[in-house]
């Protein structure tokens, strides 16, 4: 096309200057011979910012160009754990240590991953994990402390169950600290280990030097995030800078049982309810109707953080607690469990109704399930396998696995849960509170819909 246009322009110009025809013929021959040469050169070479280079070299350079890392400022909680293997009366036999250490390290990794920690490479006999990477959660510090306690408890059980022929004792030390870091990350590299820039790793290492065996120790920054959720006691000080200023440390004993921030606060720290008379009045009226047998969905509290939703819920729970005939059921949805079916219901049954964490043997856990279902006058042969499967409790020879197809077993399980949640309401008024509903899983939402349909009005 370009050659044709050039020929047309040349013919007009040459005619204006009365040029002989041979000049136009020469131009046409030149264009005809030059066009293939130009096309071949354009295929072989490219014009770049570095000059004219071969096309193959440009493509290879583009393919080999690495992705550029980006710097991200993060609030991160770091957990460091170290195994301690000591002789039980004599020197540690390396073969004994070699037998027990892999089991202990595998246990530690599983516990950390259970609570959402991101494991990074560490030296042998040590665990290093980030909480808040690659995705930050509201309760990262709390999950890190739970992981630390679970890790120490798991290692203690492993030590107790260790064959007496292994002449050694095994324990763990755990240090946890929260702070700001700069992480060098590649785009879409959630599976990679980021390069951390900051003082956080060194501070965790310094805290580890203060830890005793089978102890979880945290800094003040972590303590401020988890205060009230765990029973703690002051335990030494840590210098976090070149100056003389010391940072108090705390030893974590165990969980306090608090389920939310308000329960974790002491009664004197609670702010009074101000400007919520209308909402509390509606809740009192609805509770009175419930006691009269007209159960229904009273209110859905929604809005941004800090507007007092949890404080209103705490107020209604205080009001219901004054009624000796009332029963309160609380389901807590968690962000890190939003893809786990029925997680708030399972947690309520395991911890509140059955207390399975305090029951060690599988047969004893089945006994607890039988007692709960017998209390609700359920057919044990049909319902024990359903509830045991939901709670991940192994069956013994007395019970056969559910003989339903997967859809029918799911339907039967949901109906059983409805019974467990509503049967008591036939004898006494029940308050059901579902906190952080926006983090609930689809199956829990389906269960709540079925529950609402069961209400008399």
N, C-alpha and C positions, 0 to 999 in steps of 0.2 A: 504493500500500500504506500509506504513512504517513498519507494523508488518510483512508483507511478506518478505520485504528486510532484516529485522532483523533475521528472521528465516533462510533465505538462508545464511547470513553471519555466523550465529551460527553453522549451519550444517558443513560448510567448516572448521571453526576453531576447532570445537569439533572433527571432523574427523582427523585433523592434530595432535591433542593431544591424539588420541585414546580413547576419552571419551566414556563411555557406552551409549547406546541409551536412557536410562531413563532420562539422563540429557537434551537431546534435547526435549524429550516429556514434561518434566517439564517446560521448557521455553515456549513451544507452549501453554500449559494449562494456564500459567501465563498471557501470552499476550491475550489469548482469553477471560479470565475473567476480565482482567484489562482495555481492550479497552472501553467497555461500561461505566465503572466507570469514566474513564478519560473524555469521551465525555459528560457525565452528569455534571461533575464538571466544564468543560469548558463553558457549557451553563449557569450554575448558577453563576459562579464567573468570574471576570475580573482582570487581572494584570495591575495596574495603577501605576503612580508615587507615589501615596499614599499607595501602597501595594496592597494586594489581597482584593477586595471588591465585594459585590454582584452586578450582572449585572443591576438589577433594580435601585439600588442606583446610578450607573454611569449614566444611562439614565436620571433619574430625575435631577441629578446635571447639566447635559448638557442642558436640557430644561430650567432650571431656571436661567442659567447663563446670566446675563444682557448684553446688547450691551455696548461696551466701547465708551464713549463720546470722541470726538476729539476736539482739540482746533484749532480755525480758526481765523487768524488775518483779520479783515475787516475794510474797510473804510465805515462808516455808517452815515446816516443822521437821527437824531431823532427829531420827532415832538411831542410836548406836548401841549395839549389844555385843558383849564379849563372853565367850564360854570360859569357864574356870574349871579345869580338871585337876583334882588334887589327889594325892595318895591316901588310901585308907589303911594306914598303919605302916606302909613301906613305900618305896619309890614307885612311881607310875611306870608300868610296863608299856612301852610304845605300842605294842600290839593290842593291848587293852584299850588304849586311847584311840587307836585307829579303828577299833570296832565300834566304839560308842560315839565318836565325834560326828561321823556322817549322819547318823540317826538324829542327833541333837540339832545339827545344822538344818536338816530337812524339816524338822519340827518348827524351828524358828522361822524359816521362810514361809511355811504354810500359815503360821499365825499372823505374820506381818501382812501377807497378801490378803488374808481374811478381812482385815480392817482397812484395806485400801492403800497400803504402803507400796511405794515404788522402790523395789530393790535395786541397788547399784553394786558393782563389784567392790569387794573388800578383802582384806587379808584372811588367811585361813583361821578359822575359829572366831571370826567376827561377822556381824551383820550390820549393814548400813542401809537405811531406808529413808526416802523422802515422803512426807505427807503434805499434799498441796501441789503435787506434780503428777501428770501433766495438767490435771484439772483441779482447781482449788475448790474445797468444800467448806461449809460453815463450821463443821466440827472436826477439822483436821487435827487440832491439838488433842481433843478428847479421844479421837480414834487412835492417835499415837500412844497415849497413856494406856488405853485399854489393851493395845497390842503389847506394850511393855509388861503389863501385869499378866496377860495370857502367856507371854513367853516365859516369864519367871516361873509361873505355876506349872506350865508344861514341862520345863526342864526339871523342876522338883519332882514331878510324877515320874519322869523318866529315870531320875536318880533312885527313886523308891523302888521302881520296877526292875532295875538293873540286876542282872544275875550276880549273886554273892561271890561267884568265882572271879569276877572282875574286881580287883583290889583297888578301887578308886571311887571318888565322889565327884559329882559334876554339878555345877551351879552356873548362874549367869548374872552379869551386871548390865544394867540398862541405864543409859543417859539420854535425856530428851531436852531439846532446846528449840525455841522459836525465834526467828529473826528474818530480816530482809536480806535477799541475795540478788545478784545479777546472774542469770543463767544464759549461757550461749547455746542457742537451740537452732537446729535446722527446721525449715518448714515441714509440717506433717511428720514430725519425728518423735511421736509420743512413745514409741518403743525404744528409743535411744536413751542413752544416759547423758544428761546435759552436763556441760562444763560449768561448775559453780564458782563464782567470784564473790568473795566476801569473807567475813570473819566467822560465820556460822560453823563451818567444819572444825576450825581450831577451838572454838568455845565448847563444842560438844566433846571434843577429845579431852579438854581440860576438866570438864565435868566428870567424864568417865574415870579419871584418876582419883576422884573423891568417892566413887561408888564402892559399897561393900558387896560381898557376894550375896546373890539372891535379893537384890535391892533395885528398885526403880527410883531414880533421882531426877528431879526436874528443876529448871531455873524459875526465877520469878516471872518471866514472860509467859511461860507455860502455865504456871500456877494461876495467874490472873485470868487465863482463858478457861481453866477447868475447875476453878475454886467452887466448892460445894458439890461437885459431881463425884469427888473422891475424898476419902479420909487421908489427910496429910499431916505432917509435922515438920517443923523447921529442922534442917540437918546440914549445918555448915554454911560457908560462904565461898563464893567463887569470884575471883578478880577477872573481869572481862576486858581490862584495858591496861595501859601503862601506868595509870594513876593509882591512887590508894583506894578508890571507890570499889566496894565489894558488892556482889550480887548475892542475896540470900538464896539458898537452895532448900528443896523440900523432898522428904522421903514420902513416897506414895504407898499407903498401906493396902487399901482396897477401895472398891466403889462404894459410894454412899447410898445408892438406891434412888437418888434424884433422877427424874425422867426428863425434866426440862429446866430452863434457866430460872424460872420462878421457884420451883421446888428446891433448886440448889441454893437460893438466897436465904439468908436467915430472916426470920419474921420481922425484925427491926429494920431490915434493908428495903422492905417492900414499900413502894410509893402508894399513898391512898388513892382510891378511885375518885377521880374528879370529873364532873361533867358527864357521867355515865348513868345518871339516875333513870333515864328513859329506857336504856337497854336493860339495866338490871331489873326494872319494874316489869318489863315484858317477860324476862326469864322467870321471875317469881310467879307471874300469872300462869305461864306455861307449865311450870313445875307443879303448881297446885292442880291444874287440869290433869296432869299426868297421875298424880296421886289419886285422882277421882276416877281413873281408868281410861282417860282419853289420851292415850299416848300418840305422839306425832313428832315430826321434825320441828324443833323449836326455833332454831336460828342458825344461819351460816355466817360466820364472821370472816370477812375478807378485807384485804387492804394491804398497803405497804408496810414494811418493817417499822416498828417503833410507835405505832398508833395505839397500842394497848390491847390488842386482841388476846394475848395470853393472860393479861391482867384480868380481863373480864371473865375468861374461862376459870381462872383461879378463884374469882369471886363467887361464881356459881357453884364451884366445887365446895367452897367453904360453907355456902348456904345449905347444900345438900348434906354435908357432913353433920350438920346439926340435927338432921332428921334420923333418928335411930333406926327407923324401919327401911331406910333407903339403901340401895346398892349402886356403886359407881364402877363403871367399866371405862378404861382409858386405852385407846389405841394410838400409838405414836408412829407416824410415817417418817422415814428417813431418806434423805437424798441419795445416799449410797446404796439403798435397798429398793429403789423405785422400779427396778427391773426384776425383782424377786417376788414371785406370786405369793400373796397373802402374808407377807413378812410381818406386818403389825399384828395380825391375828395370831400367827404362830408364836411371836414373842410373848403376847399376852397369855396364851395358854401355857407355854413352857415355864415362864417366870412367875406369873401371878396365880394361875389356877392350879398348876401342878408342882412348881418349884423343882423342875427336873435337873437343874444345875447342881442341886444339893443331893441328888440321888444318883449314886455311882453305877450300880449294876443294872443291866438291861432288864432282868426279871423284875427288879424293884420298880423300874420305870413303868413297865407294863402293869404292875400292881396299881400304881398311881393312876394310870389311864383307866383301868377297870373301875377303880373307885369313883372317878369323876363321872364316867358314863353310867354306872349303876345308880349314882345319885340322881341322874336324870331319867332313870327307868328305861334305858336303851337296851336293845338286844346286843349283848357283848360280842357274840359270834360275828355279827354283821358290822358293828361299828368300831370295835377295837382295832381290826386291821386297817380301817380307813384312817383313824386318827393317828395310829402308830406310824403309818407310812407318811402322813403329813408332817409329823414331828421328828421323823428320821430315827425312830426307835425300832430296833430289830425285833421281829416276832420269834416266838419259840414254837415248839411242836404242837402246842395247844391250839394255835390259830393258823389258818391258811391265808395266804395273800388274797386280796379282794378278787372275786371271780367275775368282775365286770370288765367291759371294754373301757378304754380310756375316757371317752365322753361320759359314759354312765357313772364311772367311778368319780369323775369330777363333779357331776351333778349331785351324787349321793353325799360327797364330802361337803359341798356347799350347804346342802340341806341340814346336815349334821351340825355344822357351825352355826347356822341360824338357830337351831334348837338350843345349842349351848349358850348362845347370847340372849335368847328371848324367853326361855322356859322360866327363869327366875322372875321375870316380870309378871307372871301369873300370880305370884305370891306377894310381891313387894314392888314398889316403884324403883325403876332403874334409870340411871343417868348414863348415857353413852356419849363419850367425848372422843372425837377423832381429830388429833392435832396434826398440823402440816399436811392437810388433805391434798395439796397440790403436788406432793411427792409420793402419793399412793400409786400402787401398781394397778393395771387394768382389772385383775381378778378381784382385788379388794374393792374397787369401785363397783364391780358387778355384785359382789356380796352385799355391799351397803344398799344397792338398789333393791335387791331381793328383801333385805331387812325392812326397808321403808314400805315395800308392798305388804309386808306382814302386819304392819301397824293397823289398829282398828280404825283409825281416821287419819 
